[in-house]
Amino acid sequence: MINAADIVVTMGCGDACPVIDGHRYLDRPVPDPDGAPLVVVRRVRDDIDAHITDLLNSLPPTA
């Protein structure tokens, strides 16, 4: 799946994730919400949503 991607977004795996030349990588560390209160889980969800929305808005339009 990575071979078909132009941009790969990882969530804090750093060097543990495979890196394939020719792709743009964005690492967005995310706190593990396992066992966290619902308010924290919602904050993590909203942060991921905001990062993805910003990324999508930064991409050039496609034909």
Short mmCIF file of the C-alpha atoms (twelve columns), coordinates in Angstrom:
data_MODEL
# 
_entry.id   MODEL 
# 
loop_
_atom_site.group_PDB 
_atom_site.id 
_atom_site.type_symbol 
_atom_site.label_atom_id 
_atom_site.label_alt_id 
_atom_site.label_comp_id 
_atom_site.label_asym_id 
_atom_site.label_seq_id 
_atom_site.Cartn_x 
_atom_site.Cartn_y 
_atom_site.Cartn_z 
_atom_site.pdbx_PDB_model_num 
ATOM 1  C CA . MET A 1  0.000   0.000  0.000   1 
ATOM 2  C CA . ILE A 2  2.875   2.382  0.741   1 
ATOM 3  C CA . ASN A 3  4.145   1.999  -2.825  1 
ATOM 4  C CA . ALA A 4  0.906   3.564  -4.117  1 
ATOM 5  C CA . ALA A 5  1.123   6.543  -1.741  1 
ATOM 6  C CA . ASP A 6  2.649   9.947  -2.348  1 
ATOM 7  C CA . ILE A 7  2.549   10.860 1.344   1 
ATOM 8  C CA . VAL A 8  2.766   8.440  4.258   1 
ATOM 9  C CA . VAL A 9  1.490   9.658  7.621   1 
ATOM 10 C CA . THR A 10 2.742   7.728  10.630  1 
ATOM 11 C CA . MET A 11 1.558   8.177  14.180  1 
ATOM 12 C CA . GLY A 12 4.664   8.146  16.297  1 
ATOM 13 C CA . CYS A 13 6.399   5.000  15.093  1 
ATOM 14 C CA . GLY A 14 9.542   6.923  14.131  1 
ATOM 15 C CA . ASP A 15 12.335  4.591  13.022  1 
ATOM 16 C CA . ALA A 16 10.215  1.476  13.640  1 
ATOM 17 C CA . CYS A 17 8.159   2.112  10.481  1 
ATOM 18 C CA . PRO A 18 9.557   1.014  7.135   1 
ATOM 19 C CA . VAL A 19 10.753  3.843  4.906   1 
ATOM 20 C CA . ILE A 20 10.628  3.510  1.143   1 
ATOM 21 C CA . ASP A 21 12.584  6.019  -0.937  1 
ATOM 22 C CA . GLY A 22 10.568  8.361  -3.095  1 
ATOM 23 C CA . HIS A 23 7.786   8.977  -0.604  1 
ATOM 24 C CA . ARG A 24 7.119   11.934 1.647   1 
ATOM 25 C CA . TYR A 25 6.782   10.909 5.287   1 
ATOM 26 C CA . LEU A 26 5.035   12.883 8.008   1 
ATOM 27 C CA . ASP A 27 5.312   11.569 11.542  1 
ATOM 28 C CA . ARG A 28 2.593   12.794 13.881  1 
ATOM 29 C CA . PRO A 29 3.214   11.361 17.340  1 
ATOM 30 C CA . VAL A 30 -0.082  10.564 19.031  1 
ATOM 31 C CA . PRO A 31 -0.515  9.671  22.691  1 
ATOM 32 C CA . ASP A 32 -1.877  6.173  23.254  1 
ATOM 33 C CA . PRO A 33 -5.537  6.639  24.214  1 
ATOM 34 C CA . ASP A 34 -5.838  3.103  25.645  1 
ATOM 35 C CA . GLY A 35 -7.413  3.413  29.075  1 
ATOM 36 C CA . ALA A 36 -7.566  7.211  28.906  1 
ATOM 37 C CA . PRO A 37 -10.692 9.102  29.954  1 
ATOM 38 C CA . LEU A 38 -13.163 9.827  27.164  1 
ATOM 39 C CA . VAL A 39 -12.276 13.523 27.133  1 
ATOM 40 C CA . VAL A 40 -8.634  12.630 26.361  1 
ATOM 41 C CA . VAL A 41 -9.627  10.150 23.641  1 
ATOM 42 C CA . ARG A 42 -11.810 12.798 22.011  1 
ATOM 43 C CA . ARG A 43 -8.929  15.294 22.139  1 
ATOM 44 C CA . VAL A 44 -6.633  12.764 20.424  1 
ATOM 45 C CA . ARG A 45 -9.314  12.105 17.787  1 
ATOM 46 C CA . ASP A 46 -9.820  15.813 17.167  1 
ATOM 47 C CA . ASP A 47 -6.066  16.396 16.896  1 
ATOM 48 C CA . ILE A 48 -5.732  13.639 14.283  1 
ATOM 49 C CA . ASP A 49 -8.693  15.088 12.381  1 
ATOM 50 C CA . ALA A 50 -7.145  18.581 12.420  1 
ATOM 51 C CA . HIS A 51 -3.772  17.301 11.144  1 
ATOM 52 C CA . ILE A 52 -5.388  15.334 8.317   1 
ATOM 53 C CA . THR A 53 -7.630  18.264 7.371   1 
ATOM 54 C CA . ASP A 54 -4.587  20.572 7.259   1 
ATOM 55 C CA . LEU A 55 -2.706  18.057 5.118   1 
ATOM 56 C CA . LEU A 56 -5.600  17.673 2.682   1 
ATOM 57 C CA . ASN A 57 -5.992  21.436 2.413   1 
ATOM 58 C CA . SER A 58 -2.279  21.812 1.642   1 
ATOM 59 C CA . LEU A 59 -2.363  19.417 -1.324  1 
ATOM 60 C CA . PRO A 60 -2.613  20.795 -4.835  1 
ATOM 61 C CA . PRO A 61 -5.923  20.173 -6.623  1 
ATOM 62 C CA . THR A 62 -6.040  17.119 -8.853  1 
ATOM 63 C CA . ALA A 63 -7.364  17.051 -12.369 1 
# 
